[in-house]
Amino acid sequence: MAFSEAFEIIIKFSESQNHKPPNLILTDEESKYENKYFESLLNNFNNKIYHSQNFKKSVIIDICNHTLNNLMKVPYEVKNNIKSIDISQNVLDEYNFKDKHRSIVMTPSEVNKSKENLVFGNLQRVKQKRKQIPSW
């Protein structure tokens, strides 16, 4: 399935579940986002796409994608489930509510404006620990 088709399915599914579909999309600069069909799809759903020029942001997005892919492995491989839509809510719930993230030392659902300084402090500690590890 092409990336554009998968994205369209996600948007339509979110609307069918009375969820607001995304309207701003942050990506790295990959060619899969640069095609007429995807641009048309974005326009049809009033979406805007922004490309990150920042390597750190791209790394964070890649880590998130890697984590979500790992969470989906069990239903795909063990339970032999091949429909993403059937497991997406469980995967997102596990990611957002059950798993404490090492970098922020809490679940994403616990993050709010009042904890902003704590989250940034946790991120700084993780960054400093990585600098202390010698690279041989």
Secondary structure, DSSP 8 states (H G I E B T S, - for coil): --HHHHHHHHHHHHHHTT-----EEEE---GGG-SHHHHHHHHHTT-EEEE---HHHHHHHHHHHHHHHHHHHIIIIIS----HHHHHHHHHHIIIII--BTTTTB-GGG--GGGHHHHHHHHHHHHHHHHHS---
